Amino acid sequence: MRRLVKSGFVVIVLGTVITIFSEDVMYFAIWWHEKAGHVKKAVAGYEEFIERHPRSRWVDEAREGLRRLKDEARKTASEEMKRRRSGR
């Protein structure tokens, strides 16, 4: 019985550690997509991260990354429209 209790404790602890680090891994994978210019993957990743991990220590950075990418997309679209209107 004692061995089962220890095993259960180890499983709980390992599960908690894996969950904590999985947030880190997920956030940095998304961040890497952003830095590598994979905008669609980064936007989708940030949105999923925010939805799945609303209390993560990385959620503010994910929201900022998502805002930054959306702002850049709006700016690029606006510049493209200006170029088309001017005939360039």
HELIX and SHEET records of a PDB file:
HELIX    1   1 ARG A    2  LYS A   35  1                                  34    
HELIX    2   2 VAL A   39  ARG A   52  1                                  14    
HELIX    3   3 VAL A   59  SER A   86  1                                  28    
END                                                                             
